[in-house]
Amino acid sequence: MIRYAVPSGIIVFCLVAFWFSTQFDRVPPILLRGMQPADFPQMVLLLIMALSVLVMIFDQPIEHEPVAPNVWTSMGLFVVFALVAQVDLFLGLGVFAVALAWAWGERRLWGLGLVSLVSPLLIFLLFDQVFKIRFPRGLLTNLWYG
């Protein structure tokens, strides 16, 4: 029975987040460039809920090892990301990506550089150019938005 606790908790969290996303302001159709503000988070939440249901149905229970130290390091990096993102979201993403890769054992400098530059760049271009979602102003986004 305990194996259903985590997926059920995730589903409850997603339902609450989905409800919060229904409170977003709607953009008038004449001003709409891309999706409504609530559309993307709602799609992601529905996907997470569907995957949680699949975990409950198909995942077989196994005995897990204790949580490794690099997992705790990774969770601590979320705090670092939140602090650096106050300066610029994409600077925070780059710092988080390189620190996470380092924490999980990547030591090649070209690999770390690639992760720290390409990941935030692809995320930015996907949301800015494809989904037409503007990001909050920051150190790096001011360079792009002018």
Buried (B, 14 or more C-beta within 10 A) or exposed (E): EEEEEEBEEBBEBBEEBBEEBEEEEEBEEEEEEBBBBBEBBBEBBEEBBEEBBEBBEEEEEEEEEEEEEEEEBBEEBEEBBEEBBEEBBBBBBBBBBBBBBBBEEBEEEEEBEBBBEEBBEEBBEEBBEEEEBEBEEBEBBEEBEE
